[in-house]
Amino acid sequence: MLQQLCFAVFLFASIILASAQAPSAPGKPLPPGPMQAKVKAACTSCHNTTRITEQHLTRQQWSEQFEKMEGLGAVIPDADRDAMLTYLTKNFGPTKGGAAKAGKKPAAE
């Protein structure tokens, strides 16, 4: 019984990990801009650019994503933080993806 339970947990964890977005997958291109390369460098070590391009967040929500990703090991230089937030909000803010839904949570990663 214990072996079956361990196998089920292992199988479930394997499925979750296999469905994670591989950073090597090309993803959608980021729009040109002064922070394009820095955003790409900071974000694509763990996931591809589609994770960014599919979200349409406010500046505050992008900032919260930065904090979350830094907690997971992302390196976002303090000197670049404001400009990176401006780039993301300009290109992937709520108005870029249609009307933002109230209470919408950003995609987890």
C-alpha positions in Angstrom: 0.0 0.0 0.0 2.8 2.4 0.9 4.6 1.6 -2.3 1.5 2.4 -4.3 1.1 5.7 -2.5 4.7 6.6 -3.1 4.4 5.6 -6.8 1.2 7.8 -7.2 3.0 10.8 -5.6 6.0 10.3 -7.8 3.8 10.0 -10.9 1.9 13.1 -10.0 5.1 15.1 -9.4 6.5 13.9 -12.7 3.5 15.0 -14.6 3.6 18.5 -13.0 7.3 18.8 -13.8 6.9 17.6 -17.4 4.2 20.1 -18.0 6.3 23.0 -16.8 7.3 25.5 -19.5 10.9 24.7 -20.7 13.1 27.8 -20.9 14.6 26.4 -24.1 11.3 26.6 -25.9 11.4 29.7 -28.2 8.3 31.5 -27.0 6.9 34.7 -28.4 9.4 37.5 -29.2 9.6 40.4 -26.8 9.0 43.8 -28.4 12.1 46.0 -29.1 13.0 48.5 -26.4 15.8 49.6 -24.2 15.1 46.9 -21.6 14.3 44.0 -23.9 17.6 42.3 -23.4 17.7 42.8 -19.7 14.1 41.5 -19.3 14.9 38.5 -21.4 18.1 37.8 -19.5 16.4 38.1 -16.1 13.3 36.1 -17.0 14.2 33.4 -19.5 16.6 31.5 -17.4 13.6 29.7 -15.9 10.8 30.0 -18.5 10.3 31.2 -22.0 9.1 34.6 -23.1 5.5 33.4 -23.6 5.1 33.4 -19.8 5.7 37.2 -20.1 3.8 38.0 -23.3 0.6 36.2 -22.2 0.3 38.3 -19.0 -1.2 41.8 -19.0 -0.5 43.2 -15.6 -0.4 46.5 -13.9 2.9 48.0 -12.8 2.2 46.9 -9.2 1.4 43.4 -10.4 4.7 43.2 -12.4 6.5 44.5 -9.3 5.0 41.7 -7.3 6.0 39.2 -9.9 9.6 40.5 -9.7 9.5 40.0 -5.9 8.2 36.5 -6.3 10.7 35.6 -9.0 13.6 37.1 -6.9 12.4 34.8 -4.1 12.9 31.9 -6.5 16.4 33.0 -7.6 15.9 35.5 -10.4 18.4 38.4 -10.4 16.9 41.8 -11.1 19.4 44.6 -10.6 18.0 47.4 -8.5 19.4 49.9 -11.0 17.3 48.4 -13.8 14.2 47.6 -11.8 12.2 50.8 -12.6 13.1 50.7 -16.3 12.2 47.0 -16.5 8.8 47.7 -14.9 8.2 50.5 -17.3 9.1 48.3 -20.3 6.8 45.5 -19.0 3.9 47.8 -18.2 4.2 49.6 -21.5 4.3 46.4 -23.6 2.3 44.0 -21.4 0.1 46.2 -19.2 -3.7 45.7 -18.8 -4.5 47.9 -21.8 -2.2 45.8 -24.1 -4.2 42.6 -23.5 -7.7 44.0 -23.4 -9.6 45.0 -20.3 -8.1 43.7 -17.2 -10.3 41.4 -15.2 -10.9 42.5 -11.6 -9.2 40.2 -9.2 -7.3 38.4 -12.0 -4.3 36.6 -10.6 -1.1 36.5 -12.7 0.0 33.1 -14.0 2.1 31.2 -11.5 5.6 30.2 -12.1 
